[in-house]
């Protein structure tokens, strides 16, 4: 084999390496001289479109809305006080009738009780006669002691003058007098009268009924006042005024029954008392709303709805005034008791102190000033200092524009 033939493969390898090195150098030169590409932000910052509400501090009286059940202020089961046959009843002694205070409702046979009065009067007369006789004996003993002219000790003198015997007979007279009064009272009790102006709920005795003492004969309720027992959250009790516990007039209450009363009709009442026990069912506080003339019998209440015992009502009670507060729709109070304010084109998140809350409104005592612009628009994301711009009157907000889009 010749030398020329053995060196030929090495020459090819060297030439290939030189070619690769030249190509790599050319590519390096190209990339090193290429101009830099600069990234530019094509997004344009846009201020959020908002609507605002300018607030003013004032004295506000929140309305506490609740529900309650009607009950009578005076609810009585009339019972017979003496035994006997029911021999008479008034024509007004019917369920649903109205009766005046002192009106007779029923009478029980009183003959036995009148006879008892005669007997007791006889016993009283006999006791009085015995008293006169004993007084005569005492006078005789006094004269005898005077004639004797001797002094005796007080104990013996009382026996000589028959003072113990006189005391016994005087006690018998007093007992007989009490027996006469008691028998006369039994006669009076044979007539059952209405203890107050009342409405008869039901009747439980009729003519011929043999009554025993204490047997119920009717259920009646007073017509002057009804109560509405209202369940109220315990946190709201301190905002109510009670007419029966303070010198004030009590918080005003408006009653509604949308399901059965005519449209726009209502009755007025006054918050009277606070029951010092929570409702077992709801664990809420209970207050009594007093309603005068609940059955609308007075001329000034003619045409107004009548309250029925057991009726379920909606109640609106006016709370105490919150001085220097701001009233806001509840939806404008944001998370963690904050509100969004717009000032000089930027959004500010303000922490506030809420004094009172209802389902519709919140009443803010601290954190807002007169003239503050509260943002009422719902925004997906917010941050302190974000740019905002006020929506023109004829301009749609982003949410409105989205809704109108086809």
CORZI-V300882 format. One record per residue. N is the residue number from 1. RES is the residue in three letters. OMEGA is omega in whole degrees, 0 to 359 (none if undefined). BURIAL is + if it has 16 or more other ideal C-beta (glycine too) atoms within 10 Angstrom, else -. Layout:
n:res:omega:burial
N:RES:OMEGA:BURIAL
N:RES:OMEGA:BURIAL
//
This chain:
n:res:omega:burial
1:UNK:183:-
2:UNK:178:-
3:UNK:180:-
4:UNK:183:-
5:UNK:183:-
6:UNK:181:-
7:UNK:184:-
8:UNK:180:-
9:UNK:180:-
10:UNK:178:-
11:UNK:181:-
12:UNK:181:-
13:UNK:181:-
14:UNK:179:-
15:UNK:180:-
16:UNK:179:-
17:UNK:178:-
18:UNK:180:-
19:UNK:178:-
20:UNK:179:-
21:UNK:179:-
22:UNK:179:-
23:UNK:179:-
24:UNK:179:-
25:UNK:180:-
26:UNK:181:-
27:UNK:178:-
28:UNK:179:-
29:UNK:181:-
30:UNK:184:-
31:UNK:181:-
32:UNK:181:-
33:UNK:181:-
34:UNK:179:-
35:UNK:179:-
36:UNK:176:-
37:UNK:181:-
38:UNK:179:-
39:UNK:178:-
40:UNK:179:-
41:UNK:182:-
42:UNK:180:-
43:UNK:180:-
44:UNK:178:-
45:UNK:180:-
46:UNK:178:-
47:UNK:181:-
48:UNK:181:+
49:UNK:186:+
50:UNK:168:+
51:UNK:183:-
52:UNK:176:+
53:UNK:179:-
54:UNK:186:-
55:UNK:178:+
56:UNK:177:-
57:UNK:180:+
58:UNK:175:-
59:UNK:182:-
60:UNK:174:+
61:UNK:180:-
62:UNK:176:+
63:UNK:178:-
64:UNK:180:+
65:UNK:182:-
66:UNK:177:+
67:UNK:181:-
68:UNK:182:+
69:UNK:183:-
70:UNK:171:+
71:UNK:181:+
72:UNK:175:+
73:UNK:176:+
74:UNK:181:+
75:UNK:191:-
76:UNK:169:+
77:UNK:178:-
78:UNK:181:+
79:UNK:175:+
80:UNK:179:+
81:UNK:176:+
82:UNK:180:+
83:UNK:177:+
84:UNK:181:+
85:UNK:177:-
86:UNK:186:+
87:UNK:181:-
88:UNK:172:-
89:UNK:181:+
90:UNK:175:+
91:UNK:179:-
92:UNK:181:-
93:UNK:181:+
94:UNK:176:-
95:UNK:180:-
96:UNK:181:-
97:UNK:176:-
98:UNK:181:-
99:UNK:180:+
100:UNK:178:-
101:UNK:179:-
102:UNK:180:-
103:UNK:177:-
104:UNK:180:-
105:UNK:179:+
106:UNK:174:+
107:UNK:177:+
108:UNK:179:+
109:UNK:187:+
110:UNK:186:+
111:UNK:180:-
112:UNK:183:-
113:UNK:176:+
114:UNK:176:-
115:UNK:179:-
116:UNK:178:+
117:UNK:180:+
118:UNK:180:-
119:UNK:181:-
120:UNK:177:+
121:UNK:176:+
122:UNK:178:-
123:UNK:178:+
124:UNK:179:+
125:UNK:179:-
126:UNK:180:-
127:UNK:179:+
128:UNK:178:-
129:UNK:177:-
130:UNK:179:+
131:UNK:179:+
132:UNK:179:-
133:UNK:181:-
134:UNK:176:+
135:UNK:177:-
136:UNK:178:-
137:UNK:180:-
138:UNK:178:+
139:UNK:179:-
140:UNK:180:-
141:UNK:179:+
142:UNK:180:-
143:UNK:180:-
144:UNK:179:-
145:UNK:179:-
146:UNK:180:-
147:UNK:181:-
148:UNK:176:-
149:UNK:179:-
150:UNK:177:-
151:UNK:177:-
152:UNK:182:-
153:UNK:187:-
154:UNK:181:-
155:UNK:180:-
156:UNK:180:-
157:UNK:179:-
158:UNK:179:-
159:UNK:180:-
160:UNK:183:-
161:UNK:174:+
162:UNK:179:+
163:UNK:177:-
164:UNK:180:-
165:UNK:179:-
166:UNK:179:+
167:UNK:179:-
168:UNK:183:-
169:UNK:176:+
170:UNK:177:-
171:UNK:178:-
172:UNK:178:+
173:UNK:179:+
174:UNK:178:-
175:UNK:179:-
176:UNK:177:+
177:UNK:178:+
178:UNK:179:-
179:UNK:177:+
180:UNK:180:+
181:UNK:181:-
182:UNK:179:-
183:UNK:176:+
184:UNK:178:+
185:UNK:178:-
186:UNK:177:+
187:UNK:179:+
188:UNK:183:-
189:UNK:175:+
190:UNK:174:+
191:UNK:180:-
192:UNK:183:+
193:UNK:178:+
194:UNK:181:+
195:UNK:179:-
196:UNK:175:-
197:UNK:193:+
198:UNK:174:+
199:UNK:183:+
200:UNK:178:+
201:UNK:175:+
202:UNK:180:-
203:UNK:186:+
204:UNK:178:-
205:UNK:181:+
206:UNK:178:-
207:UNK:180:-
208:UNK:179:-
209:UNK:176:+
210:UNK:186:-
211:UNK:171:+
212:UNK:179:-
213:UNK:180:-
214:UNK:181:-
215:UNK:180:-
216:UNK:176:-
217:UNK:180:+
218:UNK:170:+
219:UNK:180:+
220:UNK:177:+
221:UNK:177:+
222:UNK:183:+
223:UNK:182:+
224:UNK:186:-
225:UNK:168:+
226:UNK:172:+
227:UNK:168:+
228:UNK:179:+
229:UNK:188:+
230:UNK:174:+
231:UNK:185:+
232:UNK:175:+
233:UNK:184:-
234:UNK:182:-
235:UNK:183:-
236:UNK:182:+
237:UNK:184:-
238:UNK:180:-
239:UNK:180:+
240:UNK:174:+
241:UNK:186:+
242:UNK:184:+
243:UNK:182:+
244:UNK:184:-
245:UNK:180:-
246:UNK:178:-
247:UNK:180:-
248:UNK:183:-
249:UNK:183:-
250:UNK:179:+
251:UNK:178:+
252:UNK:180:+
253:UNK:177:+
254:UNK:186:+
255:UNK:179:+
256:UNK:169:+
257:UNK:186:+
258:UNK:185:-
259:UNK:185:-
260:UNK:179:-
261:UNK:176:+
262:UNK:181:-
263:UNK:177:-
264:UNK:178:-
265:UNK:183:-
266:UNK:171:+
267:UNK:182:+
268:UNK:177:-
269:UNK:181:+
270:UNK:176:+
271:UNK:189:+
272:UNK:187:+
273:UNK:177:+
274:UNK:178:+
275:UNK:186:-
276:UNK:176:-
277:UNK:179:-
278:UNK:175:-
279:UNK:181:-
280:UNK:183:-
281:UNK:187:-
282:UNK:184:-
283:UNK:177:-
284:UNK:176:+
285:UNK:180:+
286:UNK:176:+
287:UNK:179:+
288:UNK:173:+
289:UNK:182:+
290:UNK:180:+
291:UNK:178:+
292:UNK:180:-
293:UNK:186:+
294:UNK:182:+
295:UNK:174:+
296:UNK:179:-
297:UNK:181:-
298:UNK:184:-
299:UNK:183:-
300:UNK:180:-
301:UNK:179:+
302:UNK:180:-
303:UNK:178:-
304:UNK:180:+
305:UNK:176:+
306:UNK:178:-
307:UNK:179:+
308:UNK:180:-
309:UNK:182:-
310:UNK:181:-
311:UNK:180:+
312:UNK:187:-
313:UNK:169:+
314:UNK:187:+
315:UNK:175:+
316:UNK:183:-
317:UNK:180:+
318:UNK:183:+
319:UNK:176:+
320:UNK:180:-
321:UNK:174:-
322:UNK:187:+
323:UNK:174:-
324:UNK:182:-
325:UNK:177:+
326:UNK:177:+
327:UNK:179:+
328:UNK:169:+
329:UNK:186:-
330:UNK:182:-
331:UNK:180:-
332:UNK:173:+
333:UNK:186:+
334:UNK:182:+
335:UNK:176:-
336:UNK:178:-
337:UNK:176:-
338:UNK:172:-
339:UNK:177:+
340:UNK:179:+
341:UNK:174:+
342:UNK:180:+
343:UNK:178:-
344:UNK:175:-
345:UNK:179:-
346:UNK:181:-
347:UNK:178:+
348:UNK:178:+
349:UNK:186:+
350:UNK:174:+
351:UNK:183:-
352:UNK:176:+
353:UNK:181:-
354:UNK:180:+
355:UNK:185:+
356:UNK:180:+
357:UNK:168:+
358:UNK:179:-
359:UNK:184:-
360:UNK:189:-
361:UNK:167:+
362:UNK:180:+
363:UNK:188:+
364:UNK:182:+
365:UNK:183:+
366:UNK:175:-
367:UNK:179:+
368:UNK:180:+
369:UNK:176:-
370:UNK:176:-
371:UNK:177:-
372:UNK:179:+
373:UNK:180:+
374:UNK:179:+
375:UNK:181:+
376:UNK:180:+
377:UNK:175:+
378:UNK:182:-
379:UNK:182:+
380:UNK:179:-
381:UNK:179:-
382:UNK:173:+
383:UNK:179:-
384:UNK:178:-
385:UNK:179:-
386:UNK:180:+
387:UNK:178:-
388:UNK:174:+
389:UNK:186:-
390:UNK:180:+
391:UNK:175:+
392:UNK:183:-
393:UNK:184:-
394:UNK:183:-
395:UNK:180:-
396:UNK:173:-
397:UNK:179:+
398:UNK:180:-
399:UNK:179:-
400:UNK:180:-
401:UNK:179:-
402:UNK:180:-
403:UNK:182:-
404:UNK:182:-
405:UNK:181:-
406:UNK:none:-
//
